[in-house]
């Protein structure tokens, strides 16, 4: 890739990023009054985070079974109302236990 192509790609990415961030400000000048749209926009960050995190759980280790055990541990700890640190520790312990037992 030469410098000219890189510059074009960089400008295109900057333009797309700028548009994605500025279009909502231009179109939504006043506060939303719809309860549906407020709740929809409130859940978007959690949805995107889950869409990125859940598939990564299964491919983070070399053993698929330990990924499944980590997922089950995370779901169980979160349903029990535990915090982020406890959920992370539970998933790590599940992976270490399953990898230790299997390997």
C-alpha beads as a LAMMPS data file, in Angstrom:
LAMMPS data file: protein, C-alpha beads

103 atoms
102 bonds

1 atom types
1 bond types

-500.0 500.0 xlo xhi
-500.0 500.0 ylo yhi
-500.0 500.0 zlo zhi

Masses

1 110.0

Atoms # bond

1 1 1 0.000 0.000 0.000
2 1 1 1.468 3.334 -0.960
3 1 1 1.098 6.672 0.798
4 1 1 -1.597 7.917 -1.605
5 1 1 -3.877 4.927 -0.958
6 1 1 -3.291 5.168 2.784
7 1 1 -4.211 8.861 2.757
8 1 1 -7.444 8.151 0.879
9 1 1 -8.393 5.378 3.299
10 1 1 -7.605 7.592 6.269
11 1 1 -9.729 10.440 4.904
12 1 1 -12.626 8.077 4.177
13 1 1 -12.506 6.625 7.695
14 1 1 -12.300 10.105 9.239
15 1 1 -15.267 11.254 7.163
16 1 1 -17.417 8.274 8.120
17 1 1 -16.523 8.658 11.796
18 1 1 -17.304 12.361 11.697
19 1 1 -20.669 11.786 10.013
20 1 1 -21.700 9.051 12.439
21 1 1 -20.971 11.322 15.386
22 1 1 -22.448 14.546 14.002
23 1 1 -25.645 13.362 12.293
24 1 1 -27.470 12.683 15.602
25 1 1 -26.607 16.179 16.845
26 1 1 -27.893 17.758 13.647
27 1 1 -31.103 15.727 13.463
28 1 1 -31.954 15.695 17.168
29 1 1 -31.763 19.328 18.237
30 1 1 -34.387 19.004 20.954
31 1 1 -34.772 16.380 23.641
32 1 1 -36.592 13.177 22.743
33 1 1 -40.018 12.900 24.368
34 1 1 -40.804 9.393 23.203
35 1 1 -40.379 6.878 26.001
36 1 1 -39.718 4.139 23.438
37 1 1 -36.753 5.945 21.829
38 1 1 -35.313 6.976 25.186
39 1 1 -35.357 3.399 26.446
40 1 1 -34.093 2.087 23.089
41 1 1 -31.116 4.447 23.087
42 1 1 -30.424 3.720 26.744
43 1 1 -29.933 -0.003 26.045
44 1 1 -27.736 0.352 22.948
45 1 1 -24.384 0.445 24.826
46 1 1 -25.245 -2.740 26.741
47 1 1 -26.361 -4.489 23.574
48 1 1 -23.192 -3.610 21.689
49 1 1 -21.039 -4.676 24.633
50 1 1 -22.836 -8.023 24.851
51 1 1 -22.551 -8.561 21.088
52 1 1 -18.792 -8.061 21.294
53 1 1 -18.163 -9.933 24.554
54 1 1 -20.261 -13.097 24.296
55 1 1 -18.634 -14.502 21.114
56 1 1 -15.186 -13.654 22.487
57 1 1 -15.843 -15.795 25.567
58 1 1 -16.018 -18.961 23.483
59 1 1 -12.836 -18.240 21.505
60 1 1 -10.667 -16.800 24.310
61 1 1 -9.183 -20.169 25.245
62 1 1 -7.900 -23.092 23.219
63 1 1 -10.520 -25.339 24.746
64 1 1 -14.150 -24.720 23.801
65 1 1 -15.399 -26.488 26.934
66 1 1 -13.604 -24.011 29.194
67 1 1 -15.218 -21.153 27.243
68 1 1 -18.631 -22.691 27.816
69 1 1 -17.830 -23.111 31.523
70 1 1 -16.783 -19.451 31.718
71 1 1 -20.020 -18.386 30.038
72 1 1 -22.110 -20.454 32.462
73 1 1 -20.153 -19.060 35.428
74 1 1 -20.647 -15.488 34.189
75 1 1 -24.380 -15.949 33.662
76 1 1 -24.797 -17.617 37.056
77 1 1 -22.849 -14.955 38.947
78 1 1 -24.666 -12.123 37.201
79 1 1 -28.095 -13.661 37.832
80 1 1 -27.150 -13.884 41.512
81 1 1 -26.534 -10.132 41.418
82 1 1 -22.765 -10.176 41.824
83 1 1 -20.608 -7.280 40.660
84 1 1 -18.247 -7.119 37.722
85 1 1 -15.153 -8.131 39.705
86 1 1 -16.862 -11.209 41.152
87 1 1 -18.160 -12.213 37.710
88 1 1 -14.672 -11.842 36.223
89 1 1 -13.133 -13.884 39.061
90 1 1 -15.785 -16.596 38.659
91 1 1 -15.165 -16.911 34.945
92 1 1 -11.407 -17.032 35.463
93 1 1 -11.783 -19.688 38.132
94 1 1 -14.070 -21.723 35.857
95 1 1 -11.543 -21.637 33.016
96 1 1 -8.653 -22.564 35.305
97 1 1 -10.650 -25.398 36.878
98 1 1 -11.842 -26.863 33.579
99 1 1 -8.418 -26.534 31.941
100 1 1 -6.803 -28.126 35.001
101 1 1 -9.251 -31.013 35.052
102 1 1 -9.234 -31.649 31.296
103 1 1 -5.549 -31.083 30.594

Bonds

1 1 1 2
2 1 2 3
3 1 3 4
4 1 4 5
5 1 5 6
6 1 6 7
7 1 7 8
8 1 8 9
9 1 9 10
10 1 10 11
11 1 11 12
12 1 12 13
13 1 13 14
14 1 14 15
15 1 15 16
16 1 16 17
17 1 17 18
18 1 18 19
19 1 19 20
20 1 20 21
21 1 21 22
22 1 22 23
23 1 23 24
24 1 24 25
25 1 25 26
26 1 26 27
27 1 27 28
28 1 28 29
29 1 29 30
30 1 30 31
31 1 31 32
32 1 32 33
33 1 33 34
34 1 34 35
35 1 35 36
36 1 36 37
37 1 37 38
38 1 38 39
39 1 39 40
40 1 40 41
41 1 41 42
42 1 42 43
43 1 43 44
44 1 44 45
45 1 45 46
46 1 46 47
47 1 47 48
48 1 48 49
49 1 49 50
50 1 50 51
51 1 51 52
52 1 52 53
53 1 53 54
54 1 54 55
55 1 55 56
56 1 56 57
57 1 57 58
58 1 58 59
59 1 59 60
60 1 60 61
61 1 61 62
62 1 62 63
63 1 63 64
64 1 64 65
65 1 65 66
66 1 66 67
67 1 67 68
68 1 68 69
69 1 69 70
70 1 70 71
71 1 71 72
72 1 72 73
73 1 73 74
74 1 74 75
75 1 75 76
76 1 76 77
77 1 77 78
78 1 78 79
79 1 79 80
80 1 80 81
81 1 81 82
82 1 82 83
83 1 83 84
84 1 84 85
85 1 85 86
86 1 86 87
87 1 87 88
88 1 88 89
89 1 89 90
90 1 90 91
91 1 91 92
92 1 92 93
93 1 93 94
94 1 94 95
95 1 95 96
96 1 96 97
97 1 97 98
98 1 98 99
99 1 99 100
100 1 100 101
101 1 101 102
102 1 102 103
